[in-house]
C-alpha cells in the first residue's frame, strides 16, 4: 500500500493485535503518519464495522473525540437514510472485492450537521487474515456547493430558454441578448470561476459617445438603424463564444470567458474602438461615432464578487473613460469604487449646500482685447464645503446631473448674478452697460421652465435680456448639444446672448457647432497657454478664431496670463479676454472695490484706466492687487 494514511492504519491494526506495547520509534512513526495528517479523517474499523482507531483529523471533521467513538459502529457517521438502506455493510462488502475509492457522499457530524466528503475504504490483511478496514474521509463541501451552483445555473438557463420566448431574452431591435439573458450568462461565469481558479473572465461595458446628438439629428427611426449597424460591427469584433448584449439605449455589454488576463480584454476593447471609427452610412448620410468602454476582470484569490459587483465595476470604468475625454477604454481599479462613494457623498452634501448657505458668488472681469475696457463679468459659484474647503459644484461627478441639484443651483446663481449686476449698474454710472455671463448645467438647459424662469429673474432685477449671456460647456457634459438647440434658439429670440465655453477641446464637431444658435465662442485656457510654445499653437488658434468670425460669432479668450498671449490674440482678431493678467475671480466686496477705485469719468476712459491698473498691479504684485485677488486654488470654475 502506497498511501501514507493507509500504511498508518495498517500499523495501528497490527499493534492492536500484538501482545506487546509499541516501541518509541513505532509511536513516533505512527504519530507522523496518522496524527500528522489532520486534514484527513483517518480511522480503522474491524470486520464488524466497529471503530478501533481514530486520528485528530477525524476528531476535527466529525466532532467526536477518540474516547467517544472507539467501539462504536461506524454507521453513526452515515445519514439515517443510508443506514436504513444498509449502506455501511454494503460498503464493507464492496471493499472486500477491491478498494472503494471516489465514492463521494454525505456524512454526519456529532452535532447532526452534514458535509459532502470524499470517501475511501480498503481492507487490511495480516497473512491472509482480515484485520479490518481503513477508512479515509476528506471534506469537499465547498467544491460540491460550487458544482451544484453551476449545475443549478445551467438548469435555470435551460429552463429559461425552454419556457420563455425568444423575444423575452433578446433585444427586439438588434437581436442581441438582452440584460436578463446577459446576467444569466454572467452568473454562470461567476460560478465557473469559483471551480476553476486558474481561469478568469472580463466584462466590457460600452456606452456610445454623443448618441443623443445623433438621435436628435437623424430622428428616431434612422437612429434605430444606426444602432443595428453598430451591433453588427460589435459582433464582428468579438469571438463567437463571447456573450454580447444590448442593455438598452446606447449601452452594450460583452462577457469574455476563459481569457488569460487584462491584456486579452484590452485587445478586444481596442478592436471595438477601431471598428467604430469607420463611418456608418444611414440612408445615404455618413454618420460617425465613438464609444467609452469600461473593463472589469473577475478578481483572483479569495476576494468575494458577484455578477452585480462585476457589472458595477465595469460601469465605473466606463464613466471614468467618459471623464477622461471619451473614445477610449479604462480598466477598472479599486480606487474608482472609493471615488464613486466619495462622489455620492458630495452629491448628498451639495443638495444641502443651498440650505446651509455654503455657496458664494465670484466675479471675473471680461476685458476688450484692444481697448482693455471692461465689458462685464463672468459669474462663478464657489462652494465652501465645511469639511473639504473651497470647491466648485463642477467637482461633483457628472452623474449628479441626474438629479435636480445643479438646476436649482443654476437658478440661485442666476438670481444672485442678476441682482448684483443691477446693483453695480446703478451704483457706477460709468459701467451702466456691464454684462454678466454664467455657465449653465445641462440639467438646467433641458428644464422646460428654464427660459421662463430666466425671464422672471431679469424682470425682478429690471434688466434687459442682452445684459445676460448663457454659457454651455463644450465637454462631455455637452454630449447632447444638438438637443439644446431649441432652448438656445428660444433664448436668442428673447434677446439673451449665448456662448459655447471651453471651445477647442474637441467635443463638438464644426458641423454640430454650426447648427447651434449661439453668439459667441470662449476659447479653452489650454489653447491660450500654448500660444507661446510655437507657431503650431498659433496656427490652431488662428484657425479657431477665423472659424468663429466666419460664423459671425464673437471670440473670447479664457485664461490669459501675460501680455505676450494678449498681443497674439489681438493680432489674430480675438475680441475679448479674461484671466490672471487682468484679475482672478473676485468676491463681491473686492470686485466692488475695484470698480470704486476708478475715477468717476466717462465709461471708456475709466474702464481703460481700470484694466491697465489691474494688469500693472498683477505684474508688480502690489498689496492693492493682492487684496483684490483670491488664491487660484479657490478660483474654481462654475460647472465646467
VEXMIDO-741699 format. One line per 2 residues: their letters; for each residue z, y, x of C-alpha. Coordinates in pm, 1 decimal. Layout:
A) Z/Y/X  ...
***
This chain:
XX) 0.0/0.0/0.0  -109.6/335.7/146.8
XX) 68.2/575.7/-90.5  394.5/710.7/66.2
XX) 568.6/716.1/-270.4  475.2/355.2/-338.7
XX) 591.4/240.9/6.2  924.5/416.2/-51.5
XX) 962.9/242.9/-387.3  886.2/-99.1/-229.9
XX) 1156.7/-42.4/31.1  1402.0/59.5/-238.3
XX) 1348.6/-270.8/-422.5  1377.7/-472.9/-107.7
XX) 1705.6/-300.6/-14.5  1835.8/-355.7/-363.4
XX) 1768.9/-732.6/-328.4  1912.9/-761.8/16.1
XX) 2276.9/-857.4/68.8  2327.9/-607.3/347.0
XX) 2360.7/-230.4/315.9  2067.8/-20.6/452.6
XX) 2082.1/93.6/814.2  2096.9/462.4/912.7
XX) 1729.3/457.6/1014.2  1635.1/293.4/684.6
XX) 1831.3/558.3/495.8  1653.4/836.6/687.7
XX) 1308.5/685.7/623.7  1393.0/624.7/259.6
XX) 1503.3/990.0/220.5  1186.9/1127.6/379.6
XX) 957.6/909.1/171.1  1134.5/933.0/-163.2
XX) 1365.4/1234.0/-183.4  1126.9/1449.3/23.1
XX) 858.0/1406.9/-241.8  1046.4/1608.1/-500.5
XX) 722.8/1739.9/-650.3  662.3/1393.0/-790.5
XX) 874.3/1188.5/-1025.4  906.1/853.6/-843.8
XX) 1115.7/571.8/-985.3  1127.7/192.4/-983.0
XX) 1176.4/-37.8/-1281.8  1249.6/-410.0/-1276.1
XX) 1025.3/-665.3/-1455.0  1212.7/-597.0/-1781.1
XX) 1147.1/-222.9/-1756.2  1499.6/-120.9/-1658.6
XX) 1519.0/173.0/-1419.7  1656.2/72.9/-1075.5
XX) 1571.0/371.2/-853.0  1529.9/744.5/-937.8
XX) 1428.6/1025.0/-696.5  1503.0/1402.4/-705.3
XX) 1151.1/1474.7/-832.5  1221.1/1254.0/-1134.9
XX) 1553.1/1432.3/-1193.2  1381.5/1773.0/-1182.1
XX) 1090.0/1670.3/-1400.8  1270.8/1468.4/-1669.5
XX) 1615.1/1633.0/-1656.2  1810.6/1307.0/-1615.2
XX) 2049.8/1252.9/-1326.9  2023.8/918.8/-1146.8
XX) 2356.0/802.7/-1293.2  2225.5/865.3/-1644.8
XX) 1913.3/651.4/-1622.9  1995.0/361.1/-1388.6
XX) 1993.1/50.2/-1605.6  1818.2/229.2/-1894.6
XX) 1478.4/110.4/-2019.1  1205.3/341.8/-1905.2
XX) 1078.1/361.0/-2265.1  1315.0/658.6/-2313.2
XX) 1050.8/862.1/-2119.6  781.8/780.8/-2378.6
XX) 719.3/961.5/-2706.4  864.5/788.7/-3015.6
XX) 509.4/730.7/-3140.9  416.0/541.3/-2822.5
XX) 738.8/341.0/-2825.3  663.4/233.3/-3181.3
XX) 318.0/118.2/-3070.7  465.7/-86.2/-2783.4
XX) 313.0/134.4/-2511.9  587.5/72.0/-2246.8
XX) 545.0/-306.4/-2249.2  166.2/-271.6/-2265.6
XX) 167.1/-50.0/-1958.2  365.1/-304.2/-1751.8
XX) 140.4/-586.3/-1870.1  -168.8/-389.4/-1767.7
XX) -14.3/-316.1/-1427.7  14.1/-690.5/-1359.0
XX) -366.5/-706.3/-1384.8  -409.9/-417.9/-1142.1
XX) -258.7/-75.8/-1072.9  -258.6/162.6/-1370.2
XX) -395.6/495.6/-1241.7  -530.7/812.1/-1404.4
XX) -354.3/732.2/-1728.7  -254.0/1087.7/-1830.5
XX) -32.9/1113.4/-2136.9  261.8/1294.5/-2293.9
XX) 610.7/1236.1/-2151.8  952.2/1321.4/-2295.6
XX) 1232.0/1503.6/-2110.2  1603.8/1464.7/-2164.8
XX) 1610.9/1777.7/-2385.4  1334.9/1637.2/-2605.2
XX) 1059.4/1867.9/-2479.3  726.6/1717.6/-2384.6
XX) 489.3/1764.2/-2092.3  147.2/1629.3/-2007.6
XX) 159.8/1422.7/-1690.7  -40.0/1206.0/-1455.6
XX) 93.6/851.3/-1487.5  56.5/555.4/-1247.2
XX) 219.8/210.7/-1243.2  188.6/-52.7/-970.7
XX) 362.1/-391.8/-935.0  591.4/-468.1/-638.5
XX) 591.0/-820.8/-496.8  806.4/-996.8/-235.6
XX) 643.3/-1315.8/-110.0  463.1/-1362.6/-439.3
XX) 773.0/-1293.2/-649.1  753.2/-992.2/-883.1
XX) 1030.9/-746.8/-794.7  935.2/-469.9/-1039.4
XX) 703.4/-174.9/-1076.4  658.9/160.3/-901.1
XX) 616.4/449.4/-1143.3  480.6/790.6/-1029.8
XX) 451.8/1087.1/-1268.3  325.4/1439.7/-1198.2
XX) 337.6/1738.6/-1438.1  -17.1/1851.2/-1533.5
XX) 73.0/2061.8/-1836.7  -86.4/2386.9/-1710.3
XX) -413.6/2212.8/-1634.6  -404.8/2038.3/-1970.8
XX) -340.6/2365.3/-2159.4  -628.3/2538.4/-1977.3
XX) -861.7/2247.5/-2053.5  -755.2/2249.9/-2417.3
XX) -813.6/2625.8/-2438.1  -1165.5/2579.7/-2301.0
XX) -1232.6/2292.0/-2538.3  -1098.3/2484.3/-2837.1
XX) -1306.9/2787.1/-2740.2  -1617.1/2568.8/-2724.0
XX) -1532.4/2420.1/-3062.6  -1476.6/2765.6/-3211.4
XX) -1808.2/2884.2/-3074.0  -1985.5/2575.7/-3203.5
XX) -1824.5/2615.2/-3544.6  -1907.9/2984.0/-3546.6
XX) -2272.4/2916.6/-3472.2  -2288.9/2635.7/-3729.1
XX) -2116.9/2819.8/-4013.3  -2235.4/3175.6/-3958.7
XX) -2583.8/3310.7/-3998.3  -2779.3/3438.2/-3700.5
XX) -2753.7/3794.4/-3832.4  -2375.3/3790.0/-3813.5
XX) -2383.3/3706.7/-3442.6  -2675.8/3917.9/-3328.7
XX) -2778.0/4279.3/-3337.0  -3022.3/4343.8/-3621.2
XX) -3230.7/4594.4/-3423.3  -3268.7/4431.2/-3080.2
XX) -3194.5/4064.6/-3148.8  -2935.6/4061.8/-2870.9
XX) -2590.9/3911.5/-2910.6  -2351.5/4147.0/-3085.0
XX) -2000.0/4240.0/-2983.9  -1835.9/3948.2/-3169.4
XX) -2052.3/3685.4/-3000.7  -2013.9/3851.9/-2661.7
XX) -1634.8/3844.9/-2693.8  -1651.6/3471.4/-2764.6
XX) -1865.1/3417.4/-2453.1  -1618.9/3627.0/-2255.0
XX) -1322.5/3428.0/-2389.7  -1485.5/3108.0/-2266.5
XX) -1542.9/3263.3/-1924.6  -1174.2/3356.7/-1902.0
XX) -1065.4/3001.8/-1990.5  -1318.4/2855.3/-1746.6
XX) -1195.5/3073.8/-1459.7  -838.5/2954.9/-1516.2
XX) -950.7/2598.3/-1444.0  -1180.9/2684.2/-1153.6
XX) -1016.8/2949.4/-938.4  -1296.2/2931.0/-680.6
XX) -1541.6/3080.4/-931.5  -1544.4/3428.9/-1076.6
XX) -1733.7/3635.4/-1330.0  -1805.0/4001.9/-1395.4
XX) -1864.4/4227.9/-1694.4  -2108.6/4518.7/-1679.1
XX) -2058.4/4789.6/-1941.7  -2371.1/5005.9/-1983.3
XX) -2395.3/5341.2/-2159.7  -2726.2/5528.2/-2172.4
XX) -2720.3/5886.9/-2047.4  -2833.9/6164.7/-2280.1
XX) -2925.7/5924.4/-2561.4  -2815.2/6169.2/-2830.1
XX) -3062.5/6422.2/-2696.1  -3336.3/6158.4/-2704.1
XX) -3236.6/6059.1/-3057.7  -3243.2/6421.4/-3174.3
XX) -3583.4/6488.1/-3018.1  -3755.9/6163.0/-3121.7
XX) -3595.3/6106.5/-3456.9  -3403.7/5801.5/-3574.3
XX) -3697.6/5562.2/-3618.8  -3857.9/5627.1/-3280.1
XX) -3517.6/5623.0/-3111.2  -3471.3/5271.0/-3250.4
XX) -3799.8/5166.9/-3088.4  -3668.7/5316.8/-2766.4
XX) -3353.9/5100.1/-2787.2  -3565.6/4788.4/-2844.3
XX) -3772.1/4861.0/-2532.3  -3454.6/4919.3/-2331.8
XX) -3320.0/4583.6/-2449.6  -3632.2/4405.0/-2328.2
XX) -3601.4/4565.4/-1985.1  -3235.6/4469.6/-1962.5
XX) -3327.9/4108.6/-2043.9  -3576.5/4110.2/-1754.7
XX) -3312.1/4245.6/-1515.1  -3061.5/3959.7/-1568.2
XX) -3065.6/3580.0/-1535.0  -3137.1/3358.2/-1834.4
XX) -2781.6/3220.4/-1816.5  -2623.0/3567.6/-1833.4
XX) -2497.5/3694.9/-2170.0  -2648.7/4030.5/-2275.1
XX) -2520.1/4209.1/-2583.6  -2560.1/4538.0/-2765.4
XX) -2226.1/4678.0/-2876.4  -2381.8/4941.6/-3098.6
XX) -2545.5/5280.6/-3049.0  -2647.9/5311.9/-2684.8
XX) -2383.7/5073.7/-2544.8  -2465.6/4735.7/-2390.5
XX) -2262.9/4472.1/-2206.0  -2355.7/4190.3/-1968.4
XX) -2147.9/3886.4/-1869.7  -2232.3/3745.4/-1525.8
XX) -2078.9/3399.1/-1480.6  -2044.5/3185.1/-1168.1
XX) -2102.4/3464.2/-918.7  -1969.9/3484.2/-565.7
XX) -1814.5/3826.0/-588.0  -1861.0/4200.4/-624.8
XX) -2188.2/4219.6/-434.7  -2365.0/3987.7/-679.6
XX) -2264.2/4214.9/-968.1  -2374.0/4525.3/-776.5
XX) -2719.0/4375.6/-717.2  -2763.3/4325.7/-1092.4
XX) -2647.6/4681.9/-1163.4  -2897.4/4815.7/-909.2
XX) -3176.8/4616.0/-1074.1  -3085.1/4765.3/-1411.0
XX) -3080.6/5123.6/-1280.8  -3417.2/5064.6/-1113.0
XX) -3566.0/4912.8/-1428.9  -3459.9/5208.1/-1640.8
XX) -3611.4/5465.3/-1402.8  -3963.4/5375.6/-1513.9
XX) -4071.4/5593.3/-1810.5  -4094.2/5443.2/-2158.3
XX) -4385.4/5511.1/-2393.0  -4289.1/5567.3/-2756.2
XX) -4576.1/5645.0/-2996.8  -4773.1/5797.8/-2712.8
XX) -4476.3/6002.8/-2587.5  -4329.7/5945.0/-2242.9
XX) -3951.2/5914.2/-2253.6  -3715.1/5875.3/-1959.2
XX) -3351.6/5778.8/-1944.0  -3078.3/5671.3/-1705.6
XX) -2758.1/5475.4/-1752.5  -2397.9/5479.1/-1638.3
XX) -2261.7/5132.2/-1556.4  -1904.9/5013.9/-1513.0
XX) -1843.7/4684.9/-1329.4  -1524.2/4480.1/-1368.6
XX) -1461.9/4147.8/-1194.6  -1217.9/3883.5/-1310.1
XX) -900.6/3924.6/-1099.5  -832.1/3649.3/-849.4
XX) -497.8/3485.4/-785.9  -206.8/3491.7/-1026.2
XX) -279.9/3832.3/-1180.4  -299.3/3778.4/-1558.4
XX) -600.0/3907.2/-1750.7  -767.5/3869.8/-2088.1
XX) -1109.5/3929.7/-2236.8  -985.1/4262.3/-2373.3
XX) -847.9/4376.5/-2038.3  -1174.0/4295.1/-1856.3
XX) -1374.4/4490.3/-2115.9  -1134.9/4783.7/-2090.1
XX) -1168.6/4784.5/-1710.7  -1548.8/4784.9/-1730.5
XX) -1530.7/5069.0/-1983.4  -1315.9/5273.6/-1744.3
XX) -1566.5/5209.6/-1466.0  -1846.4/5335.5/-1690.2
XX) -1658.9/5658.7/-1771.5  -1597.2/5709.5/-1400.5
XX) -1971.9/5675.0/-1342.1  -2028.1/5941.8/-1610.0
XX) -1778.8/6177.6/-1448.1  -1940.6/6130.5/-1103.8
XX) -2276.4/6250.1/-1232.0  -2423.7/5959.5/-1435.0
XX) -2725.8/5743.4/-1342.0  -2508.3/5518.7/-1124.6
XX) -2267.6/5225.3/-1124.0  -1896.4/5227.4/-1042.1
XX) -1686.2/4920.5/-964.9  -1351.9/4932.2/-1144.4
XX) -1043.5/4993.6/-931.6  -681.5/4960.1/-1038.3
XX) -630.1/5332.3/-975.8  -864.1/5406.0/-1267.4
XX) -622.5/5242.1/-1508.0  -344.3/5467.8/-1384.8
XX) -578.6/5767.3/-1418.0  -661.1/5670.0/-1775.8
XX) -290.1/5656.1/-1859.6  -244.6/5995.4/-1696.2
XX) -537.1/6135.5/-1897.2  -380.8/6010.5/-2218.7
XX) -54.3/6180.5/-2128.0  -240.7/6504.1/-2055.6
XX) -423.8/6482.0/-2387.6  -92.3/6445.8/-2569.7
XX) 55.6/6735.8/-2371.7  -248.0/6951.8/-2441.4
XX) -205.6/6900.1/-2815.1  135.8/7065.0/-2783.3
XX) 32.4/7337.1/-2538.7  -52.2/7590.5/-2809.9
XX) 269.3/7522.0/-2997.9  476.7/7558.7/-2680.9
XX) 294.4/7878.8/-2577.5  176.4/7731.1/-2245.4
XX) -176.3/7880.0/-2249.1  -265.7/8208.1/-2079.5
XX) -588.2/8408.4/-2056.0  -752.9/8512.2/-1727.4
XX) -1043.2/8754.4/-1690.5  -1301.2/8763.4/-1409.2
XX) -1527.7/9069.9/-1376.4  -1905.7/9023.6/-1407.7
XX) -2095.8/9281.9/-1198.9  -2452.2/9415.9/-1192.8
XX) -2605.0/9289.2/-864.6  -2794.8/9611.7/-777.6
XX) -2572.1/9891.5/-911.5  -2246.5/9695.1/-887.6
XX) -2144.4/9835.7/-1222.1  -1908.4/9615.9/-1418.1
XX) -2089.0/9461.3/-1713.3  -1797.5/9270.3/-1857.6
XX) -1557.5/8980.6/-1805.8  -1563.6/8606.8/-1833.6
XX) -1254.4/8495.3/-2023.3  -1093.4/8178.4/-1891.6
XX) -796.8/7970.7/-2007.3  -503.2/7882.9/-1780.7
XX) -268.7/7604.6/-1888.3  81.0/7643.9/-1745.3
XX) 185.5/7280.1/-1765.1  566.7/7254.3/-1742.6
XX) 558.0/6956.1/-1506.5  226.5/6983.8/-1321.3
XX) 189.1/7356.0/-1272.0  -131.1/7554.8/-1336.9
XX) -413.5/7350.9/-1491.9  -727.1/7405.7/-1689.5
XX) -789.4/7228.6/-2019.1  -1102.1/7101.7/-1839.8
XX) -874.3/6894.4/-1614.9  -823.0/6663.6/-1911.0
XX) -1063.7/6368.2/-1914.1  -1386.2/6440.6/-2108.0
XX) -1291.0/6180.9/-2368.4  -1037.6/6428.3/-2501.6
XX) -1338.9/6584.9/-2675.0  -1299.0/6302.8/-2925.4
XX) -1010.5/6498.3/-3069.3  -997.4/6846.6/-3219.0
XX) -768.5/6970.9/-2944.6  -1023.8/7162.3/-2738.3
XX) -1186.5/7303.9/-3051.8  -850.1/7452.4/-3152.1
XX) -807.5/7598.3/-2803.1  -1157.7/7747.9/-2826.5
XX) -1063.1/7940.5/-3140.2  -737.3/8057.9/-2984.9
XX) -919.3/8174.3/-2670.0  -1196.1/8349.8/-2865.7
XX) -938.7/8532.1/-3076.9  -743.1/8649.8/-2771.8
XX) -1054.9/8746.4/-2577.6  -1196.2/8946.2/-2868.2
XX) -869.6/9132.9/-2924.2  -841.1/9207.4/-2552.0
XX) -1197.5/9339.2/-2537.9  -1124.6/9563.7/-2835.2
XX) -814.0/9693.5/-2658.7  -996.0/9773.8/-2331.6
XX) -1291.3/9933.6/-2507.0  -1055.5/10160.0/-2697.4
XX) -833.1/10245.4/-2401.6  -1105.1/10306.3/-2141.1
XX) -1392.0/10512.2/-2279.0  -1587.6/10469.2/-1955.2
XX) -1610.6/10099.5/-2032.9  -1699.4/10116.9/-2400.3
XX) -1990.7/9874.7/-2353.6  -1794.5/9597.7/-2181.2
XX) -1885.1/9243.4/-2291.6  -1686.9/8921.4/-2291.3
XX) -1816.9/8567.9/-2227.7  -1632.5/8243.4/-2291.9
XX) -1720.4/7879.2/-2230.9  -1701.5/7668.1/-2547.6
XX) -1632.4/7294.3/-2554.8  -1893.8/7055.4/-2701.8
XX) -1648.8/6973.7/-2981.0  -1629.3/7340.2/-3069.6
XX) -2005.6/7380.7/-3086.7  -2050.1/7075.3/-3307.7
XX) -1792.6/7207.1/-3554.0  -1988.7/7313.2/-3868.2
XX) -1748.0/7603.5/-3918.6  -1782.5/7740.4/-3564.2
XX) -2030.3/8020.6/-3637.2  -1842.5/8139.0/-3944.2
XX) -1514.8/8128.5/-3753.3  -1664.5/8340.9/-3474.5
XX) -1788.2/8593.0/-3733.9  -1434.2/8621.8/-3870.6
XX) -1283.3/8668.1/-3524.3  -1521.0/8954.7/-3443.9
XX) -1467.9/9113.4/-3784.3  -1091.9/9119.7/-3724.6
XX) -1147.3/9283.5/-3384.6  -1412.8/9521.5/-3525.3
XX) -1659.7/9419.7/-3251.9  -2040.6/9380.8/-3275.0
XX) -2183.2/9030.4/-3215.1  -2366.9/9126.9/-2895.6
XX) -2031.7/9200.9/-2728.1  -1954.7/8825.4/-2709.8
XX) -2150.5/8566.9/-2509.1  -2102.5/8196.8/-2585.0
XX) -2142.9/7968.7/-2281.4  -2213.2/7595.3/-2278.1
XX) -2188.4/7395.6/-1954.2  -2481.8/7206.4/-1803.9
XX) -2281.6/6897.4/-1721.0  -2200.2/6551.2/-1851.8
XX) -2048.9/6733.9/-2148.9  -2392.9/6871.0/-2236.2
XX) -2538.8/6525.9/-2293.0  -2618.1/6625.9/-2648.3
XX) -2758.5/6966.3/-2553.0  -3056.0/6940.2/-2787.0
XX) -2812.4/6864.5/-3067.7  -2651.4/7204.8/-3007.7
XX) -2983.2/7380.5/-3073.1  -2918.7/7455.4/-3444.6
XX) -2578.2/7611.5/-3364.6  -2719.6/7815.8/-3077.5
XX) -3009.6/7924.5/-3298.7  -2767.4/8049.1/-3563.4
XX) -2560.9/8234.1/-3301.7  -2871.3/8407.8/-3166.7
XX) -2980.2/8501.8/-3518.3  -2641.5/8661.9/-3583.3
XX) -2668.2/8862.4/-3261.6  -2445.3/8672.3/-3018.0
XX) -2562.7/8614.4/-2663.9  -2580.2/8251.4/-2546.8
XX) -2575.2/8116.1/-2193.2  -2603.1/7783.0/-2009.1
XX) -2327.5/7771.3/-1748.1  -2340.8/7592.5/-1410.9
XX) -2719.1/7570.5/-1425.7  -2884.9/7376.0/-1143.7
XX) -2653.2/7076.8/-1128.3  -2933.3/6856.8/-1261.6
XX) -2801.4/6750.2/-1601.0  -3071.0/6925.9/-1804.4
XX) -3443.8/6892.3/-1753.7  -3657.5/7206.7/-1763.2
XX) -3817.4/7084.6/-2086.2  -3476.3/7043.4/-2250.0
XX) -3367.8/7384.1/-2127.1  -3683.5/7545.5/-2261.5
XX) -3602.0/7403.5/-2605.6  -3260.7/7569.7/-2616.9
XX) -3226.6/7910.5/-2788.9  -3037.2/8084.8/-2508.9
XX) -3046.1/8428.7/-2348.4  -2903.1/8365.0/-2002.5
XX) -2851.1/8113.3/-1721.7  -2546.9/8110.1/-1495.4
XX) -2625.0/7950.5/-1156.5  -2370.9/7695.6/-1032.5
XX) -2149.4/7806.6/-737.5  -2260.3/7507.9/-527.4
XX) -2611.5/7656.6/-510.5  -2480.0/8003.2/-427.0
XX) -2267.4/7871.0/-141.0  -2574.2/7704.9/12.0
XX) -2775.5/8028.6/39.7  -2655.9/8082.5/395.5
XX) -2729.6/7723.7/500.3  -3102.9/7773.0/545.3
XX) -3440.8/7852.8/396.5  -3449.2/7536.9/181.7
XX) -3146.8/7650.6/-21.9  -3302.8/7993.3/-67.4
XX) -3623.2/7830.4/-193.1  -3427.6/7633.2/-451.8
XX) -3250.2/7947.2/-570.6  -3578.9/8138.9/-580.6
XX) -3738.1/7867.7/-794.0  -3445.2/7860.5/-1038.5
XX) -3435.5/8237.6/-1075.7  -3812.8/8252.4/-1117.4
XX) -3790.5/7979.9/-1383.1  -3524.5/8176.0/-1570.7
XX) -3719.2/8501.4/-1551.2  -4032.0/8318.1/-1666.2
XX) -3847.5/8221.2/-1983.5  -3722.6/8576.1/-2027.9
XX) -3363.7/8475.6/-1950.1  -3103.3/8683.5/-1770.7
XX) -2981.9/8520.8/-1449.3  -2613.9/8532.2/-1345.8
XX) -2479.5/8402.2/-1014.3  -2134.3/8246.0/-1016.3
XX) -1913.8/8203.2/-708.7  -2048.6/8488.5/-491.7
XX) -1818.6/8516.1/-190.5  -1979.7/8759.1/56.8
XX) -2227.7/9040.3/98.7  -2497.5/8820.5/251.8
XX) -2508.0/8599.4/-56.6  -2520.4/8907.8/-278.1
XX) -2803.0/9059.5/-72.1  -3013.4/8742.1/-100.8
XX) -2952.1/8725.7/-475.5  -3057.8/9087.3/-519.1
XX) -3377.4/9018.4/-325.7  -3451.5/8713.3/-540.5
XX) -3413.4/8912.9/-861.8  -3076.1/8782.7/-987.9
XX) -2930.2/9039.3/-1226.1  -2555.6/8979.1/-1247.8
XX) -2286.6/8809.5/-1037.9  -1922.1/8716.4/-1032.9
XX) -1697.1/8568.0/-767.5  -1437.6/8630.1/-498.8
XX) -1648.4/8908.3/-344.5  -1558.6/9119.3/-646.5
XX) -1243.3/8961.7/-782.8  -1076.7/8632.3/-863.0
XX) -982.7/8570.8/-1229.0  -706.5/8817.0/-1322.0
XX) -418.8/8827.3/-1564.6  -438.6/9082.9/-1844.8
XX) -198.9/9317.3/-1665.0  -388.6/9305.6/-1334.5
XX) -729.8/9345.7/-1498.1  -599.1/9649.3/-1686.2
XX) -452.0/9791.2/-1364.1  -794.6/9766.3/-1202.5
XX) -961.7/9947.9/-1489.1  -686.5/10207.8/-1498.5
XX) -721.2/10280.1/-1124.9  -1072.0/10415.2/-1172.7
XX) -1140.5/10789.2/-1222.3  -1190.7/10883.6/-1588.2
XX) -1555.2/10980.6/-1539.2  -1889.2/10852.7/-1659.4
XX) -1915.2/10482.1/-1708.0  -2181.3/10420.1/-1444.9
XX) -2007.9/10612.0/-1171.1  -1663.7/10475.7/-1249.8
XX) -1792.4/10120.3/-1268.6  -1976.9/10152.7/-939.9
XX) -1674.2/10302.1/-768.8  -1458.1/10028.5/-906.1
XX) -1690.1/9748.4/-791.2  -1715.6/9889.6/-439.2
XX) -1339.4/9933.4/-427.6  -1276.4/9573.1/-525.7
XX) -1531.4/9442.1/-275.2  -1385.5/9658.6/2.4
XX) -1025.0/9559.4/-62.1  -1128.7/9193.6/-79.0
XX) -1271.2/9222.2/272.7  -977.3/9422.6/405.9
XX) -710.7/9212.6/238.4  -519.0/9524.3/132.8
XX) -195.3/9496.0/-63.0  -368.2/9650.3/-363.8
XX) -619.6/9368.8/-368.8  -357.9/9101.7/-315.6
XX) -159.3/9230.4/-608.9  -468.4/9222.6/-827.0
XX) -568.6/8867.9/-748.6  -444.9/8524.9/-843.5
XX) -431.8/8238.0/-596.8  -761.0/8040.8/-605.5
XX) -568.1/7723.5/-691.9  -461.9/7892.2/-1015.1
XX) -804.3/8039.9/-1094.7  -932.0/7736.1/-1280.9
XX) -1247.5/7735.4/-1494.4  -1241.8/7701.5/-1869.9
XX) -1377.4/7364.4/-1986.4  -1643.0/7331.2/-1720.8
***
